[in-house]
Amino acid sequence: MNRYPVWKYAIIVIALLLGVVYTLPNFFGEAPAVQVSSGKATIKVDTSTLQKVEDALKAAGSAPQSVALENGSIRARFDNTDQQLKAKDAIQKALIPDAADPQFVVALNLVSRSPDWLTALYASPMYLGLDLRGGVHFMLQVDMQAALNQRLEALSGDLRSVLREKDIRHGGITRNGQNLELRLRDAQQVEAAKRLFADQFADLQLREVAEGSEFRLIASIKPEAARKVQEQALKQNITTLHNRINELGVAEPVIQQQGLDRIVVQLPGVQDTAKAKDILGRTATLEVRMVDESTEARAAEQAGGLVPFGTERYLEKDGRPLIVKKQVVLTGDNLTDAQPGFDGQTQEPVVNLTLDSKGARIFKDVTRDNVGKRMAIILFEKGKGEVVTAPVIRAEIGGGRVQISGRMTTAEANDTALLLRAGSLAAPMEIIEERTIGPSLGAENIAKGFDSVTWGFLVIVAFMVIYYAMFGLFSGIALGVNLLFLVAILSMLQATLTLPGMAAMALALGMAIDSNVLINERVREELRNGASPQAAIHAGYDRAWATILDSNITTLIAGVALLAFGSGPVRGFAVVHTIGILTSMFSAVFFSRGLVNLWYGGKKKLKSVSIGTVWRPEAGTAVKAD
């Protein structure tokens, strides 16, 4: 009656082993580390950089625990913070000779001390939030006016192209503040331009002004279109920040919108505010411009003299100067994807770009008019522009699919595609608030949270043992297993644990024991009704299951609602709360019954069970069950 088949015990043993393995990494703590990342998108951290770091540490007499190249960044682990700070200074001197133009970011960090055999099993510790691990917090303000200005510039270029395509003659397009002014000579051209605006420029509202024999159409962005531009700029900036920071290897950054024009960035484990700003400074804007092919431009490239009017000088990856026109053809806003590949004919490495519909139309017009000329893709970082590539336009390119080729290795094609996929900022941002949470405060929060969970667990187990005797001990063991599974699942999911999450963990213990209380009381009730001990155990578990399922489902619904509609700390609480409910149903029913069956199931002539005092109100007496 109260016996588990072998396969059920096998499930329990396997679950316990997995729980132990994936919980263990959380007990090894974190080691102070120095992280070296690329300071520019065109600079790559590779084995040569690793060798420079090792040489610098050796020259400084620093003995790290390990130095490794991980996910595009170098991490050197140390025994204590004194060695960490000394190593940081040595690495900076070796890798950053010019502080005004840093090629690398050297930042303080914290990394897991988990042994290699656990890492080989993909067992990693939970990420810790800013309040537990320490780190830096930034509030960034997005320049929405700049986003609108960029949109107006793009509309101005589109308008020129379409007017030329439709053969509508005009006296020029000028920009006056937030307005575009189109000068026309006769009423017929005015009507044609109005129809064009209505068909292809629905985001603009028009106002007609007559000046003698000339006409002016003044266009401005509609309020609803302006709001859409600002919303898209904010979303694109958030996406770009995610891409850039994730490439730097910062563990579990928090990047989220706050209000209409602000972004919150939290980088757990990064203690150096100045270097965190450098990380954010990697965000870049991407522009496509035409190369100036004139004789004056070639002379300016070779002699380094004044550039022709309407052009600018930028450096290519090999350091050679290139003169490009100021007019921007396309920006990163028009790029939807970039993938490395190989040319079907020459088999040389290329980058395949995919443009949106607007970008495809513009690119088709530009390539049709500039066959045989060079087009430069320029990346702007920290106010400085660098030419990523400058291919020659071989033919008109339509359909929104573009191929970049020429003087690229396979690695360079992969890097360029990754860089272009990361996108560009739709609008500039500035830091309006910064805050640093030290690791000592995080350690104090961890200690307090750990104490609350530990003492809560011990008090609950003590109460259950006193009140339910042996069944209370079984309930306490099941509660410990529930906590083990909860931490293991959070670690496997690489969830971020915050102070609200630790509060949910403590609450989960109190809620998980409810199921065992229901079972134990049901067993007692069966004993009061005169059932045999074996029958009471069997009926107690079977009949309590429906109540346990109902109560947990209703609580789970509340947890899912918090998870779906909450954000920030509320969401962190909901994740632990929801997982805790699921693990408690397994441990309180399946696992605890396995313990009871193992202890009592093999006893054929069981006379009594140790479940505390069984009250019999009708007789006014209390009988000890064991």
C-alpha positions in Angstrom: 0.0 0.0 0.0 2.7 2.5 1.0 5.5 1.4 -1.2 7.2 3.2 -4.0 8.4 1.3 -7.1 12.2 1.5 -7.7 11.8 3.9 -10.6 10.2 6.5 -8.4 13.1 6.3 -6.0 15.4 6.6 -9.0 13.7 9.8 -10.0 14.2 11.2 -6.4 17.9 10.2 -6.4 18.6 11.7 -9.8 16.7 14.9 -8.9 18.7 15.2 -5.6 22.0 14.7 -7.5 21.2 17.3 -10.1 20.0 19.7 -7.3 23.3 19.3 -5.4 25.5 19.7 -8.5 23.7 22.9 -9.8 23.5 24.4 -6.3 27.2 23.9 -5.4 28.5 26.8 -7.6 26.7 29.3 -5.3 28.9 28.3 -2.3 32.3 29.0 -3.8 31.8 32.8 -3.9 33.5 35.3 -6.2 37.0 36.3 -6.8 38.3 39.9 -7.5 39.2 40.2 -11.1 40.4 42.6 -13.8 38.5 42.5 -17.0 40.0 43.7 -20.3 37.6 44.5 -23.1 37.7 46.3 -26.4 37.5 50.1 -26.1 36.5 50.5 -29.7 34.3 48.3 -31.9 37.1 48.1 -34.4 39.6 46.8 -31.8 39.6 43.1 -31.1 40.7 41.4 -27.9 42.6 38.2 -29.0 45.5 36.0 -28.0 48.0 38.7 -28.7 46.2 41.0 -26.2 46.2 38.1 -23.7 50.0 37.7 -24.1 50.5 41.5 -23.4 48.4 41.2 -20.3 50.4 38.2 -19.0 53.7 39.9 -19.7 52.5 43.1 -17.9 51.4 41.0 -14.8 54.7 39.1 -14.8 56.7 42.4 -15.0 54.7 43.9 -12.1 55.3 40.8 -10.0 51.6 40.0 -9.8 50.6 36.4 -9.5 47.0 35.9 -10.6 45.0 32.7 -9.9 44.3 32.5 -13.7 44.3 34.6 -16.8 41.9 33.5 -19.6 40.2 34.8 -22.8 36.5 34.4 -22.2 33.7 35.6 -24.6 35.7 38.3 -26.2 37.3 39.7 -23.0 40.2 38.8 -20.8 39.6 38.1 -17.1 42.5 37.8 -14.6 41.5 36.4 -11.2 43.2 37.3 -8.0 43.2 36.3 -4.3 42.4 39.7 -2.9 41.5 43.3 -3.8 45.0 44.6 -3.2 46.4 42.3 -5.9 43.5 43.3 -8.1 44.2 47.0 -7.9 47.9 46.6 -8.4 47.2 44.4 -11.5 44.8 46.9 -12.9 47.4 49.7 -12.9 50.0 47.4 -14.5 47.6 46.3 -17.3 46.5 49.9 -18.0 50.1 51.1 -18.4 50.8 48.2 -20.9 47.6 48.5 -23.0 46.7 52.2 -22.8 49.7 54.3 -23.6 47.5 57.3 -24.6 44.9 58.0 -22.0 43.1 60.4 -24.3 42.5 57.7 -26.9 42.1 54.4 -25.0 42.0 51.3 -27.2 40.9 49.0 -24.3 38.7 49.1 -21.3 40.4 47.9 -18.1 37.7 47.4 -15.4 37.4 45.9 -11.9 35.0 42.9 -11.8 34.0 39.9 -9.8 34.0 36.4 -11.2 32.9 33.0 -9.9 35.4 30.7 -8.1 33.6 27.6 -9.2 35.9 24.7 -10.0 36.5 23.6 -13.6 34.6 20.3 -13.2 31.4 22.2 -12.3 31.9 24.6 -15.2 32.3 21.7 -17.5 28.9 20.5 -16.4 27.5 23.9 -17.3 26.8 24.5 -13.6 27.1 28.2 -12.8 26.0 30.3 -9.8 23.0 32.5 -9.9 23.6 36.0 -11.0 23.3 38.5 -8.2 21.6 41.8 -8.6 23.1 45.2 -7.9 21.8 45.3 -4.3 23.6 42.0 -3.5 26.7 42.0 -5.7 27.5 45.7 -5.8 28.1 47.6 -9.0 27.1 50.8 -10.8 23.8 52.4 -11.6 23.3 55.0 -14.3 20.3 57.0 -15.4 20.6 58.2 -19.0 18.7 61.0 -20.7 17.9 60.5 -24.4 18.2 63.7 -26.5 14.8 63.5 -28.2 15.3 66.7 -30.0 18.3 65.2 -31.8 16.2 62.2 -32.8 13.7 64.6 -34.4 16.5 66.4 -36.1 17.9 63.2 -37.5 14.4 62.3 -38.8 14.0 65.7 -40.5 17.4 65.3 -42.1 16.4 61.9 -43.4 13.1 63.2 -44.7 14.9 66.1 -46.4 17.1 63.6 -48.3 14.1 61.4 -49.2 12.2 64.5 -50.4 15.0 65.5 -52.8 15.2 62.0 -54.3 11.5 61.7 -54.8 11.1 65.2 -56.3 13.9 64.3 -58.8 12.3 61.0 -59.6 8.9 62.6 -60.2 10.4 65.4 -62.2 8.9 68.1 -60.0 11.0 71.2 -60.4 11.7 73.4 -57.3 13.8 76.2 -56.1 15.5 74.3 -53.3 14.8 72.6 -50.0 16.0 74.4 -46.8 15.6 73.5 -43.2 14.5 76.2 -40.8 14.4 74.9 -37.2 11.9 72.0 -37.1 10.5 72.9 -40.6 11.4 72.0 -44.1 10.8 74.7 -46.7 10.2 73.8 -50.3 10.3 76.6 -52.9 8.1 76.2 -56.0 7.6 78.5 -59.0 4.0 77.9 -60.1 0.7 76.6 -58.8 0.9 73.5 -61.0 4.1 72.4 -59.3 2.6 73.2 -55.9 -0.4 70.8 -56.5 2.0 68.1 -57.7 4.1 68.5 -54.6 1.0 68.4 -52.4 -0.1 65.1 -54.0 3.4 63.7 -53.5 3.4 64.7 -49.8 0.0 63.1 -49.3 1.1 59.8 -51.0 4.6 59.3 -49.7 5.2 61.6 -46.7 2.2 61.1 -44.5 4.2 62.0 -41.4 4.5 65.6 -42.5 1.9 68.3 -42.3 1.9 71.1 -44.8 1.4 74.9 -44.8 1.4 76.9 -48.0 2.8 80.4 -48.1 2.7 82.7 -51.2 5.6 85.2 -51.8 5.0 87.2 -54.9 5.4 85.0 -57.9 6.9 82.1 -55.8 5.3 79.6 -53.5 6.6 78.0 -50.3 5.5 74.7 -48.8 6.4 74.5 -45.2 6.4 71.0 -43.8 6.7 69.9 -40.2 6.5 66.5 -38.5 3.0 65.7 -37.2 2.7 65.5 -33.3 1.7 61.8 -33.4 4.6 61.0 -35.8 7.0 62.9 -33.6 5.9 60.8 -30.6 6.5 57.7 -32.7 10.0 58.8 -33.6 10.8 59.4 -30.0 9.4 56.0 -28.9 11.4 54.2 -31.6 14.5 56.2 -30.7 14.2 55.1 -27.1 13.6 51.4 -28.0 16.5 51.4 -30.4 18.9 52.9 -27.9 17.9 50.2 -25.3 18.5 47.5 -27.9 21.8 48.9 -28.9 22.9 49.3 -25.2 22.0 45.6 -24.7 24.1 44.5 -27.7 27.1 46.6 -26.8 27.2 45.8 -23.1 26.5 42.1 -23.7 29.5 41.9 -26.1 31.7 43.3 -23.3 30.8 40.3 -21.1 29.2 42.1 -18.3 27.1 39.5 -16.4 23.3 40.1 -16.5 23.1 43.9 -17.1 19.8 45.6 -16.3 18.8 48.0 -19.1 15.2 49.3 -19.0 13.1 52.3 -19.9 12.0 54.8 -17.2 9.6 57.5 -18.1 9.3 58.8 -21.7 13.0 59.7 -22.3 15.2 58.0 -19.8 17.0 54.7 -19.6 18.3 52.9 -16.5 21.5 50.9 -16.8 22.8 48.7 -14.0 26.0 46.8 -14.3 26.4 44.3 -11.4 30.0 43.5 -10.4 31.5 46.5 -12.0 33.0 48.7 -9.3 34.8 51.3 -11.3 32.4 54.1 -12.3 34.8 55.7 -14.7 35.3 52.4 -16.6 31.6 51.7 -16.6 31.2 55.1 -18.4 33.7 53.8 -20.9 31.6 50.7 -21.4 28.6 52.9 -22.1 30.7 55.1 -24.3 31.2 52.2 -26.8 27.7 52.9 -28.1 28.2 54.1 -31.7 26.3 55.6 -34.6 26.7 54.2 -38.0 26.6 56.3 -41.2 26.9 55.5 -45.0 28.5 58.3 -47.1 29.9 58.6 -50.5 33.7 58.9 -51.0 34.8 62.1 -52.7 36.6 61.0 -55.9 37.7 64.4 -57.0 41.3 65.4 -57.7 41.3 67.8 -54.8 40.1 65.0 -52.5 42.9 62.7 -53.7 45.5 65.4 -53.2 44.2 66.1 -49.7 44.5 62.4 -48.8 48.1 62.2 -49.9 49.4 65.6 -48.8 47.2 65.9 -45.7 46.1 69.4 -46.6 42.7 71.2 -46.5 39.8 69.1 -47.5 37.4 70.3 -50.2 34.2 72.1 -49.2 31.4 69.8 -48.1 33.8 66.9 -47.2 35.5 65.5 -44.1 38.6 63.4 -43.5 38.4 60.0 -41.7 40.9 57.2 -41.2 40.5 53.6 -42.5 41.3 50.6 -40.4 44.9 50.5 -41.8 45.4 54.2 -40.8 45.1 55.7 -44.3 43.1 58.9 -44.7 39.9 58.9 -46.7 37.9 62.0 -47.8 34.1 61.5 -47.7 31.2 63.8 -48.3 29.3 65.2 -45.4 25.9 64.2 -46.8 24.7 61.1 -45.0 23.2 58.5 -47.4 22.0 55.9 -44.8 22.2 55.4 -41.0 22.1 52.3 -38.8 18.3 52.9 -38.5 17.8 51.4 -41.9 19.8 48.2 -41.3 17.8 45.2 -40.2 20.4 42.4 -40.4 24.1 41.8 -41.2 25.6 38.3 -41.7 29.1 37.2 -42.8 29.4 35.0 -45.9 31.4 34.3 -49.1 31.0 35.7 -52.6 29.5 33.2 -55.0 32.1 33.9 -57.7 35.3 34.9 -56.1 34.8 33.0 -52.8 36.2 36.0 -50.9 34.7 36.9 -47.5 31.8 39.3 -47.6 29.2 40.8 -45.4 25.6 40.5 -46.5 23.3 43.4 -45.3 19.5 43.6 -45.2 17.9 47.0 -45.3 14.3 48.0 -44.5 12.0 49.2 -47.3 13.0 52.8 -46.9 16.7 52.0 -46.9 16.3 49.7 -49.8 14.7 52.5 -51.9 17.4 55.0 -51.0 20.2 52.5 -51.6 18.9 51.6 -55.0 18.8 55.3 -56.1 22.3 56.0 -54.7 23.9 52.9 -56.3 22.2 53.6 -59.6 23.7 57.1 -59.7 27.1 56.2 -58.4 28.3 53.0 -60.2 32.1 52.7 -60.1 32.4 55.0 -57.1 33.3 54.1 -53.5 30.8 54.2 -50.6 32.2 54.5 -47.1 30.6 52.9 -44.0 31.7 55.0 -41.0 31.4 54.2 -37.3 31.3 57.1 -34.9 32.4 56.3 -31.3 33.0 59.0 -28.6 32.8 61.7 -31.2 35.4 60.1 -33.5 34.6 58.5 -36.8 36.5 55.5 -38.3 35.9 53.9 -41.7 34.9 50.3 -41.3 34.9 49.6 -45.0 34.8 51.5 -48.3 33.7 49.2 -51.1 33.3 50.1 -54.8 29.7 50.1 -56.2 29.7 47.6 -59.0 26.1 47.9 -60.1 22.7 49.2 -59.1 21.6 47.3 -56.0 17.9 46.8 -55.3 15.7 44.6 -53.2 17.2 45.7 -49.9 20.1 43.1 -50.0 23.6 44.6 -50.1 27.0 42.8 -50.2 30.1 44.4 -48.8 33.4 43.0 -50.0 37.0 43.9 -50.6 40.2 43.3 -48.6 38.5 41.4 -45.8 39.6 38.2 -44.0 37.0 35.8 -42.7 37.5 37.1 -39.1 37.1 40.7 -40.3 33.9 39.8 -42.1 32.6 38.2 -38.9 33.6 41.2 -36.8 32.1 43.7 -39.3 28.8 41.8 -39.4 28.7 41.6 -35.6 29.4 45.3 -35.4 26.7 46.3 -37.9 24.2 44.0 -36.3 24.7 45.7 -33.0 23.2 48.8 -34.5 23.6 52.5 -33.7 22.1 54.9 -31.3 19.0 56.6 -32.7 19.7 59.6 -30.5 22.6 60.7 -28.3 22.4 60.3 -24.5 23.9 61.8 -21.4 24.3 60.5 -17.9 22.2 62.5 -15.5 22.6 60.2 -12.4 25.2 57.7 -11.3 25.4 55.6 -8.2 27.9 53.0 -7.0 27.0 50.2 -4.6 30.2 48.8 -3.0 30.8 45.1 -2.7 30.9 45.4 1.1 27.3 46.7 1.2 26.3 43.9 -1.2 28.0 41.3 1.1 26.1 42.7 4.1 22.8 42.4 2.2 23.7 38.8 1.3 24.5 38.0 4.9 21.3 39.4 6.2 19.2 37.7 3.5 21.0 34.4 4.1 20.4 34.7 7.9 16.7 35.4 7.4 16.3 32.3 5.2 18.4 30.1 7.5 16.6 31.2 10.7 13.2 30.9 9.1 14.1 27.4 8.0 15.4 26.3 11.4 12.4 27.7 13.3 9.9 26.0 10.9 11.7 22.7 11.2 11.9 22.9 15.0 8.2 23.6 15.2 7.3 20.8 12.9 9.5 18.3 14.8 8.0 19.3 18.1 4.4 19.3 16.9 4.5 16.3 14.4 7.4 14.3 15.8 8.9 11.9 13.1 6.4 13.2 10.4 7.6 16.7 11.3 11.2 15.6 10.7 10.2 14.2 7.3 8.5 17.5 6.5 11.7 19.4 7.5 13.8 17.3 5.2 11.3 17.8 2.4 11.5 21.6 3.1 15.3 21.5 2.8 15.0 19.6 -0.5 12.6 22.2 -1.7 15.1 24.9 -0.9 17.8 22.9 -2.7 15.7 22.5 -5.8 14.7 26.2 -5.8 18.3 27.3 -5.8 19.3 24.7 -8.4 16.6 25.8 -10.8 17.4 29.5 -10.4 21.1 28.6 -11.1 20.2 26.6 -14.1 18.1 29.4 -15.5 20.8 31.9 -14.7 18.2 34.0 -13.0 19.2 37.2 -11.2 18.8 37.0 -7.4 18.0 40.3 -5.7 16.9 41.3 -2.2 13.2 40.9 -3.1 14.1 37.5 -4.5 15.6 36.5 -1.2 12.4 37.7 0.5 10.4 35.5 -1.8 12.7 32.6 -0.9 12.0 33.1 2.8 8.3 33.4 2.0 8.4 30.2 -0.1 9.6 28.2 2.9 6.6 29.3 4.9 4.2 28.5 2.1 5.9 25.2 1.2 5.4 23.8 4.7 1.6 24.3 4.3 1.4 21.3 2.1 3.0 19.1 4.7 0.8 20.5 7.4 -2.3 19.5 5.3 -0.9 16.0 4.8 0.0 15.5 8.5 -3.4 16.8 9.7 -5.2 14.5 7.2 -3.2 11.5 8.5 -4.1 12.5 12.1 -7.8 12.8 11.1 -7.7 9.3 9.6 -6.2 8.0 12.8 -8.9 9.7 14.9 -11.5 8.0 12.7 -10.0 4.6 13.7 -8.1 3.8 10.5 -5.0 1.7 10.7 -1.6 3.5 10.5 -0.9 2.2 7.0 -4.4 3.1 5.8 -4.2 6.5 7.5 -0.9 7.3 5.7 -2.2 6.2 2.3 -5.5 8.1 2.7 -3.8 11.2 4.2 -1.6 11.7 1.2 -4.3 10.8 -1.4 -7.0 13.0 0.0 -4.8 16.0 0.8 -3.5 16.1 -2.8 -6.6 17.8 -4.2 -6.5 20.6 -1.6 -2.8 21.1 -2.0 -3.2 21.3 -5.8 -6.1 23.8 -5.6 -4.3 26.1 -3.1 -1.0 26.0 -5.1 -2.7 26.8 -8.4 -4.4 29.8 -7.0 -1.1 31.1 -5.5 0.6 30.3 -8.8 -1.9 32.4 -10.7 -1.0 35.4 -8.5 2.7 34.7 -9.1 2.2 34.5 -12.9 0.3 37.8 -12.8 3.2 39.5 -11.0 5.6 38.0 -13.5 3.6 39.2 -16.5 2.7 42.7 -15.4 5.5 43.5 -12.8 8.9 45.0 -13.5 12.1 45.5 -11.6 12.0 44.2 -8.0 8.4 43.0 -8.4 9.4 40.7 -11.2 12.4 39.4 -9.3 10.1 38.5 -6.4 7.7 36.8 -8.8 10.3 34.6 -10.4 11.4 33.1 -7.1 7.9 32.9 -5.8 6.6 31.0 -8.9 9.5 28.6 -9.0 9.2 28.0 -5.2 5.5 27.0 -5.6 6.4 24.4 -8.3 9.3 22.9 -6.3 7.2 22.8 -3.1 4.6 20.6 -4.8 7.3 18.1 -5.8 9.1 18.0 -2.5 6.1 18.2 -0.1 4.1 15.5 -1.8 6.3 13.2 -4.0 9.6 13.4 -2.0 8.1 13.4 1.5 5.9 10.5 0.7 9.0 8.6 -0.5 10.6 9.2 2.9 7.4 8.0 4.8 7.1 5.0 2.5 10.8 4.2 3.0 10.4 4.4 6.8 7.0 2.8 7.4 6.1 1.1 4.1 8.1 -2.1 4.8 6.5 -2.7 8.3 3.6 -5.2 7.8 2.3 -5.1 11.3 2.5 -1.3 12.0 0.7 -0.5 15.2 1.4 3.2 15.4 3.1 6.2 13.7 5.1 9.0 15.2 3.0 12.0 14.3 2.6 13.8 17.6 -0.6 14.0 19.7 -3.9 12.9 18.0 -6.8 14.7 19.6 -10.1 13.0 20.0 -12.6 15.8 20.9 -15.6 13.5 21.1 -13.9 11.6 23.9 -12.2 14.6 25.5 -8.9 12.7 25.4 -5.6 13.0 23.6 -3.7 9.9 22.5 -0.1 9.8 21.5 0.1 8.2 18.0 3.5 6.7 18.9 
